[in-house]
Amino acid sequence: MKTRTALFLLICSTAALAADPAYSAAQHSLLSAAAPVTLRQYPNADTVLIEDFTKLQYQPDGSYDYVSEVAFKILTEKGRQQKSTVTLGYDAAYGKTSFSLAEIIKSDGTAVPIDLEKQSRETINSSQMDANIYDPNSKTVRLSVPDLQIGDVLHYEFRGGRTKAVVPNTWSDLFLFEDTSPVLHAYCEIDAPAGRPL
């Protein structure tokens, strides 16, 4: 009876969210994917990577622009602490990256936006000091995620690009289709110029 009741509530909740015009298709898709993800299903996981998508377009000279979208479901207190801060890194001599969207999606579908102006900060990467290196172009962008709770979905997007290729007229990059958390969906879409296909 408990299982049937829970399933009925989930179906009703999902249907109500779909009918809400303020509830975006992207949020609906993420919540639908995250709904069956539980600690019982992933007993050794603190978080589960629901979505990891990158879309990239590069030019013949090797420069490129990209957008990445990421969503994690929080399963434990340890996972909540881990994802209370999100960090990006980049080399300012070759390009730029920054957060363009961040929000917490509650189990009832409520999306709580994160104020990027207040909660994100760019600094010089301090970890390089451990190797006795100081490069002011090595940057870190850190996002603080306030009021994140167990059961929430942390959804964020970041954009950037490389304005200068490491090797002239050559595009290269690295995409890892793995994580320390279980991965439900990860893919990368690359738009290549006709003159320099992959």
Secondary structure as the mmCIF struct_conf table of DSSP 4:
data_model
#
loop_
_struct_conf.conf_type_id
_struct_conf.id
_struct_conf.beg_label_comp_id
_struct_conf.beg_label_asym_id
_struct_conf.beg_label_seq_id
_struct_conf.end_label_comp_id
_struct_conf.end_label_asym_id
_struct_conf.end_label_seq_id
HELX_RH_AL_P HELX_RH_AL_P1 LYS A 2 ALA A 19
TURN_TY1_P TURN_TY1_P1 PRO A 21 ALA A 22
BEND BEND1 TYR A 23 TYR A 23
HELX_RH_AL_P HELX_RH_AL_P2 ALA A 25 ALA A 34
TURN_TY1_P TURN_TY1_P2 ALA A 35 PRO A 36
TURN_TY1_P TURN_TY1_P3 LEU A 39 GLN A 41
BEND BEND2 TYR A 42 TYR A 42
TURN_TY1_P TURN_TY1_P4 PRO A 43 ASN A 44
BEND BEND3 ASP A 46 ASP A 46
STRN STRN1 THR A 47 TYR A 58
TURN_TY1_P TURN_TY1_P5 PRO A 60 ASP A 61
BEND BEND4 GLY A 62 GLY A 62
STRN STRN2 TYR A 64 ILE A 74
BEND BEND5 THR A 76 THR A 76
HELX_RH_AL_P HELX_RH_AL_P3 GLU A 77 GLN A 82
TURN_TY1_P TURN_TY1_P6 LYS A 83 SER A 84
STRN STRN3 THR A 85 ASP A 91
TURN_TY1_P TURN_TY1_P7 ALA A 92 TYR A 94
STRN STRN4 GLY A 95 ILE A 105
TURN_TY1_P TURN_TY1_P8 SER A 107 ASP A 108
BEND BEND6 GLY A 109 GLY A 109
STRN STRN5 ALA A 111 PRO A 113
HELX_RH_AL_P HELX_RH_AL_P4 LEU A 116 GLN A 119
STRN STRN6 SER A 120 ILE A 124
HELX_RH_3T_P HELX_RH_3T_P1 SER A 126 ALA A 131
TURN_TY1_P TURN_TY1_P9 ASN A 132 ASN A 132
TURN_TY1_P TURN_TY1_P10 PRO A 136 ASN A 137
STRN STRN7 SER A 138 SER A 144
TURN_TY1_P TURN_TY1_P11 PRO A 146 ASP A 147
TURN_TY1_P TURN_TY1_P12 ILE A 150 GLY A 151
STRN STRN8 VAL A 153 ARG A 162
BEND BEND7 THR A 163 LYS A 164
BEND BEND8 VAL A 166 VAL A 167
TURN_TY1_P TURN_TY1_P13 PRO A 168 ASN A 169
BEND BEND9 THR A 180 SER A 181
STRN STRN9 VAL A 183 VAL A 183
BEND BEND10 LEU A 184 LEU A 184
STRN STRN10 ALA A 186 ASP A 191
TURN_TY1_P TURN_TY1_P14 ALA A 194 GLY A 195
BEND BEND11 ARG A 196 ARG A 196
#
